Amino acid sequence: MSLERTLLMNQLFAYYGNLLTDKQMEMLSLYYEEDYSLAEIAEHYQISRQGVFDNIKRAEQALENYESQLHLLQLRNRRLELYQQLNQQLQNQPSQHVLDELIKLEYEL
């Protein structure tokens, strides 16, 4: 599992985790936040490693589906980019263009 994937899943989990089942939330938390192995989670739940793997994959897919429909993480990342641009430009001179784009993005929510 790559670091990028782990970071993405943690971000998606922060936004959409409450939309998962309790069991999916617990397993993802153990896997991504507590760094448990599949075997450790399987032992905890008294199920097979394959069962844990399947449950985690379904939960990951659900999180990705929520993001593909709602775009909350994508919009947040875009806002952060605009805030950084605005901060840089305001150090030199005000930029109405960046402000307008930021305001427009907020109304899209």
C-alpha positions as CSV (number, residue, x, y, z in Angstrom):
1,M,0.0,0.0,0.0
2,S,1.5,3.3,-1.0
3,L,1.7,6.4,1.2
4,E,-0.4,8.4,-1.4
5,R,-3.2,5.8,-1.2
6,T,-3.1,5.8,2.6
7,L,-3.3,9.6,2.7
8,L,-6.2,9.6,0.2
9,M,-8.1,7.0,2.1
10,N,-7.6,8.9,5.4
11,Q,-8.9,12.1,3.8
12,L,-11.9,10.4,2.2
13,F,-12.6,8.6,5.5
14,A,-12.6,12.0,7.3
15,Y,-15.2,13.4,4.9
16,Y,-17.4,10.3,4.2
17,G,-16.6,7.8,7.0
18,N,-19.9,8.3,8.7
19,L,-21.7,7.1,5.6
20,L,-20.2,3.7,6.0
21,T,-21.5,0.9,8.1
22,D,-20.1,0.7,11.7
23,K,-18.1,-2.4,10.8
24,Q,-16.6,-0.8,7.7
25,M,-15.7,2.3,9.7
26,E,-14.0,0.2,12.4
27,M,-12.1,-1.9,9.9
28,L,-10.9,1.1,7.9
29,S,-9.9,2.8,11.1
30,L,-7.9,-0.2,12.3
31,Y,-6.3,-0.6,8.9
32,Y,-5.4,3.0,8.0
33,E,-5.3,4.8,11.3
34,E,-4.0,2.2,13.6
35,D,-1.9,0.4,11.0
36,Y,-3.3,-3.1,11.8
37,S,-2.5,-5.9,9.4
38,L,-5.3,-7.9,7.7
39,A,-4.4,-10.8,9.9
40,E,-4.7,-8.7,13.1
41,I,-8.1,-7.4,12.0
42,A,-9.2,-10.9,11.1
43,E,-8.2,-12.2,14.5
44,H,-10.1,-9.3,16.2
45,Y,-13.3,-10.0,14.3
46,Q,-12.9,-13.7,14.2
47,I,-13.2,-13.8,10.4
48,S,-10.9,-14.7,7.5
49,R,-8.2,-12.4,6.2
50,Q,-10.1,-12.6,2.8
51,G,-13.2,-11.4,4.6
52,V,-11.4,-8.4,6.0
53,F,-9.8,-7.7,2.7
54,D,-13.2,-7.8,0.9
55,N,-14.8,-5.6,3.5
56,I,-12.0,-3.0,3.3
57,K,-12.1,-3.0,-0.5
58,R,-15.9,-2.4,-0.5
59,A,-15.5,0.4,2.0
60,E,-12.7,2.0,-0.1
61,Q,-14.9,1.7,-3.2
62,A,-17.8,3.3,-1.3
63,L,-15.6,6.3,-0.2
64,E,-14.4,6.8,-3.8
65,N,-17.9,6.6,-5.1
66,Y,-19.0,9.3,-2.6
67,E,-16.2,11.5,-3.7
68,S,-16.9,11.0,-7.4
69,Q,-20.5,12.1,-6.7
70,L,-20.0,14.9,-4.1
71,H,-16.5,16.1,-4.8
72,L,-16.0,17.5,-1.3
73,L,-12.3,16.6,-1.1
74,Q,-11.7,17.9,-4.6
75,L,-13.4,21.2,-3.9
76,R,-11.5,21.5,-0.6
77,N,-8.2,21.0,-2.3
78,R,-9.1,23.5,-5.0
79,R,-10.0,26.1,-2.3
80,L,-6.7,25.5,-0.5
81,E,-4.9,26.2,-3.8
82,L,-6.8,29.4,-4.3
83,Y,-6.2,30.5,-0.7
84,Q,-2.5,29.9,-1.2
85,Q,-2.5,31.9,-4.5
86,L,-4.5,34.6,-2.8
87,N,-2.0,34.7,0.0
88,Q,0.9,35.0,-2.3
89,Q,-0.7,37.6,-4.5
90,L,-1.9,39.7,-1.6
91,Q,1.7,39.9,-0.4
92,N,2.5,41.7,-3.6
93,Q,-0.9,43.3,-4.6
94,P,-4.6,42.4,-4.3
95,S,-6.0,40.1,-6.9
96,Q,-9.7,40.4,-7.7
97,H,-9.5,37.4,-10.1
98,V,-8.5,34.9,-7.4
99,L,-11.1,36.4,-5.0
100,D,-13.8,36.0,-7.6
101,E,-12.9,32.4,-8.4
102,L,-12.8,31.6,-4.7
103,I,-16.2,33.1,-4.1
104,K,-17.6,31.3,-7.1
105,L,-16.2,28.0,-5.8
106,E,-17.8,28.5,-2.4
107,Y,-21.2,29.0,-4.0
108,E,-20.9,25.7,-5.9
109,L,-21.1,23.9,-2.7
